[in-house]
Amino acid sequence: MVKKKISYDAATQKLVKQVKESYLPADFSTKYDLGEMVIRFREAFKIPELRKKVLTQNNESERLKYERFSAGFCGIASYTWNHLFRMPDKSEIWLLKQYTNNTQIYGLPNHVWLENKYDGSILDLSFDQSIDKERYFVEIPYYLGDYVSSDFNFRRAFVFSKYINVDLEDIVFINMLMNQKH
């Protein structure tokens, strides 16, 4: 495998392009622009006050030193995206996936991302957190992942959503109510 370096801004642009080209059903509609929301997420990841409120501070100086602004946000971002972008009946488009306690493969021991249930494509809003000390991108072993439910209240995601000007708590409540009917 060829090692690649990736900057934070280049990763953001790659994600914007990816979401704009995502397969979505014809009846999908949203009040949020997918590309603009990627940018809002990624800009919020850099806000020091938000980082202090939602991330463990154990490795914070190293994260900032290597500009790994997305590190620690995988679960928060994936959960938020899962709830913001749903079908009109509130059914999921992007399913939450995760692995924990990875000791098999070099890289992240724990990670959360999204999988498009219609085409199986991966949307990892924090993929660029997986870099080594020389700033080379380390492939994430997505095949280790399992699906997990998004039907729970995630306080850190609610705090995050305020920084992107979204009231996620109300959205989650409605989504969970609607999913009980299915």
KACOR-V171842 format. One record per pair of residues at least 4 apart in sequence whose ideal C-beta (glycine too) atoms are under 7 Angstrom apart, sorted by the first residue. I is the first residue (numbers start at 1). J is the second residue. D is the distance in Angstrom with one decimal. If there is no record, write none. Layout:
BEGIN
i->[I/I]
j->[J/J]
d->[D/D]
END
This chain:
BEGIN
i->[1/3/4/4/5/5/5/6/6/6/6/7/8/8/8/8/9/10/11/11/11/12/12/12/12/13/14/15/15/15/16/16/16/16/17/18/18/19/19/19/19/20/20/22/22/23/23/23/24/24/25/25/27/27/28/28/29/30/32/32/33/34/35/36/37/37/38/39/40/40/41/41/41/41/44/44/44/44/45/45/45/46/47/47/48/49/50/50/50/51/51/53/54/54/54/54/55/55/56/59/60/61/62/63/63/63/66/66/68/68/70/70/70/71/73/73/74/74/74/74/74/74/75/75/76/76/76/76/77/77/77/78/78/78/78/78/78/79/79/79/79/79/80/80/80/80/80/81/81/81/81/82/82/82/82/82/83/83/83/83/83/84/84/85/85/86/86/86/86/86/87/87/89/90/90/90/90/91/92/92/93/93/93/94/94/94/94/95/95/95/95/96/96/96/96/96/97/97/97/97/97/97/98/98/98/98/98/99/99/99/99/99/100/101/101/102/102/102/102/102/103/105/106/107/107/107/107/108/108/111/113/113/113/113/114/115/115/116/116/116/122/124/127/128/130/130/130/131/131/131/131/132/132/151/151/153/154/155/156/157/157/158/158/161/161/161/167/168/169/170/171/172/173/174/175/176]
j->[139/136/136/137/135/136/137/10/11/128/137/11/12/67/69/128/13/14/15/127/128/16/38/39/42/17/18/19/38/125/20/35/38/39/21/22/123/34/35/38/123/34/35/116/121/116/118/119/28/93/87/118/87/88/87/93/88/85/37/84/37/38/39/40/41/84/42/43/44/164/45/77/125/164/50/160/163/164/69/70/73/69/51/163/52/53/54/160/163/55/60/159/76/156/159/160/60/72/72/63/64/65/66/68/71/72/131/135/129/131/126/128/129/129/77/126/78/111/112/113/126/129/79/112/80/156/157/160/81/125/126/82/96/112/113/114/125/83/96/150/154/157/84/157/160/161/168/85/94/114/125/92/94/96/114/150/150/168/171/172/175/166/171/93/94/90/91/92/93/175/91/93/178/174/175/178/179/182/117/150/116/117/118/114/115/116/123/114/115/117/147/112/114/147/148/150/113/115/145/146/147/148/111/112/145/146/148/110/111/144/145/146/110/109/110/108/109/110/141/144/109/141/138/130/138/140/141/130/140/140/122/123/124/142/123/120/122/120/121/123/142/140/140/137/137/138/140/135/136/137/138/136/138/176/179/172/158/159/160/161/168/168/169/166/167/168/171/172/173/174/175/176/177/178/179/180]
d->[6.9/4.4/6.6/5.0/5.2/5.7/7.0/5.5/5.3/5.6/5.0/6.9/6.5/5.3/5.7/6.5/6.5/6.3/6.5/6.9/3.7/6.4/6.6/6.5/4.5/6.4/6.3/6.4/4.8/6.4/6.4/4.4/5.0/6.5/6.3/6.7/6.8/4.1/5.9/5.7/6.9/6.3/5.2/6.4/6.9/6.4/5.5/4.3/4.3/6.7/6.8/6.4/6.9/6.3/6.1/6.8/6.6/5.8/4.9/6.0/6.3/6.8/6.8/6.4/6.3/6.9/6.2/6.1/6.3/4.5/6.7/5.6/6.0/6.4/6.0/6.6/4.5/5.3/4.4/5.3/5.3/4.9/6.5/6.0/6.5/6.6/6.2/6.6/4.9/5.2/6.9/5.4/6.2/4.3/5.5/5.8/6.7/4.2/7.0/5.7/6.3/6.1/6.4/4.5/4.6/7.0/6.6/6.4/5.1/6.3/3.7/5.6/4.5/3.8/4.8/5.1/6.1/5.5/4.4/6.6/4.4/7.0/6.0/4.2/6.3/5.4/4.9/4.9/6.2/4.2/5.7/6.2/5.7/4.7/5.8/5.2/6.5/6.7/6.7/6.1/5.0/4.7/6.1/5.0/6.2/5.8/6.0/6.0/6.1/6.1/6.3/6.3/5.4/5.6/6.3/4.7/6.6/6.2/5.3/5.2/5.5/6.8/6.6/5.8/6.5/5.1/6.3/6.0/6.1/6.3/4.7/6.3/6.6/6.6/4.8/3.5/6.3/6.6/6.4/6.9/6.4/6.4/7.0/3.8/6.7/5.7/5.8/6.7/5.1/5.3/5.6/6.4/6.5/6.8/4.9/5.1/5.7/5.3/4.0/6.6/5.7/6.9/6.5/4.3/5.9/6.7/5.3/7.0/5.9/4.0/4.8/7.0/4.9/6.1/6.9/6.6/4.9/6.9/6.7/6.0/7.0/4.4/6.6/5.4/4.5/6.4/6.9/5.4/6.4/6.1/6.0/6.8/4.0/6.8/4.3/6.4/5.8/6.5/4.6/6.6/5.7/6.7/6.2/7.0/6.6/4.6/5.2/5.4/6.2/5.6/6.3/5.2/5.7/5.2/6.2/6.5/6.8/6.6/6.4/6.2/6.1/5.4/4.9/4.4/6.9/3.5/6.8/5.9/6.5/6.5/6.2/6.2/6.4/6.2/6.2/6.8]
END
